[in-house]
Amino acid sequence: MEGEKWGRRIRAFRKLKGYTQEGFAKEIGVSVSLLGEVERGNRNPSEAFLLEVAEILHVSIEELQPPEDK
């Protein structure tokens, strides 16, 4: 369940910043399938993954963090 919340937030920020799933996966150096798994909540993002996502999207980890987990 935790991964699903993170995935929804990552997807929302990615779309807000105008990235396609393919383009964003390339930017953060992962496969499209891995990004898709995270966004669907089928895989929990690692700390390194979250740091890379936050850096590319120019947001803080706190902004990415699901509200109920803060």
N, C-alpha and C positions, 0 to 999 in steps of 0.2 A: 504493500500500500504506500509506503514512504516513497518508493521509486516513482510511482504514478504521479504523486504530487510534484516531485522535482521535474519529471518529464513534461507535465503540462506547463510549468513555469518556463522551462527552457524553450519549448515550442512557441509559447506566446511571445517571449522576448526575441526569439529568432525571427518570427514573422514580423514583429513590430519594427525590427531593424532592416527588414527587406531581404533577408536571406532565404534562398530555397534550401531544402534539406540537402540536396547534392552540393551546393556551393558552400554551405556551412560546414558540412562534414569535411570537405576538402580544406577549409580554413583551419579547422581544429585538428586535422590530421588523423581522422578516424574514418572507417567505412560508413557508407550510407546506412547499411543494415544495422550497425552498432548504434548510430544516432537514432534510427527509427525504434530500436528496442528500448532505448532510454526514454525517448519521448512517449512511447506507449506504456511505459511503466513495467515492461517485462525484464528490465535490467536496472539495478541500482547504479547510479553514477559514482565513480570513484572521486576522491578529493582532487586528484590531478586533473580529471576530466572537468570537474566543476570550475577549477581555477582557470583552465584554458578557455572554457565557455565564457566565463565572466570577463576575462581579458579581451577576447575578440569582440564581445558585445558591448564593451565599455560600461559594465555595470559591476556592482560589488556582489560578493557572495551573499551578503545580507539581502540585497534586492532580489536575487534569484531564489533565496530560501522561501519555501511555502509559508504563508502567514501563520498557520497554526503550529509550525515547528519553531518559530522564533522565541 
